[in-house]
Amino acid sequence: MDGVTVIDHPLVQHKLTIMRKKETSTAGFRRLLREISMLLCYEVTRDLELTMETIETPLVEMQAPIVEGKKLVFASILRAGNGLLEGMLELVPSARVSHIGVYRDHETLKPVEYYFKAPEDIAERLIIIVDPMLATGNSSIAAVDKLKERGAHNIRFLCLLAAPEGIKNFQSVHPDVRIYTASIDSHLNELGYIVPGLGDAGDRMYGTK
C-alpha cells in the first residue's frame, strides 16, 4: 500500500500476537507495549541522516557517525499514545515530547480536541506522531492538523494497528505523512473498532475496563 510501511519484524509480530490475546493481563499488555514500541521506533527512525564527528576512544582519535540536525519530537495522542511514547523515550531519551489531547466520541466517531502542547520550533524538527490505533483516522487527522497549523511539515505517523478505512481517510487529507504500522487489519466494525484488533488499547493498558 503506497505511503504505508508495515513493520513485519518477527519480534514485532510475536509480541503483537500476545497483545491481541484477550487473556493477556493489564501488566503484561503494558510491558509488551513498551517493548514493541522500542522495536517500532527503531524502524521509523532507520533513515535518519547522520554526520561525522571527531571523537577520542580510549585508544585513538576517529571520525564517528552521529545523528544530524535538531532532536526528534515524539507527539503522543493522549491517552493511549503514552504507552508507545514511554518505550520510545527509552530508546531516544533526548527527544522532545508533544502531547495532543484528542479523543473519539463513541456516538459520532468524531474527534474531540481538548489539549495541545509542543516545542515552539516544531517546524524545524522531524515529528513522529504515536497512537496505538489508526481506526477511523479522525483523531490522527486532527492531530496532524494541529501540528501543521503550527508549522510542522516533516511528520510521520506510527501505530500498532491500522484499518484500511482509516488509512484511506488519513491519506485523503494528509497524503504527505507516511504511516508506519505493525499490521493492517481486516476492517472496522459498526462501533469503529479495528477487527480482529486487540480491543481498546487505552483501556487494556490502564485497566479501566
PyMOL commands that set and color helices and strands:
alter all, ss='L'
color gray80, all
select helices_A, chain A and resi 10-20+26-44+81-91+122-124+138-149+164-173+201-206
alter helices_A, ss='H'
color red, helices_A
select strands_A, chain A and resi 4-6+50-56+61-67+73-78+96-104+111-117+127-130+133-134+155-162+178-184+187-188+194-195
alter strands_A, ss='S'
color yellow, strands_A
deselect
rebuild
show_as cartoon
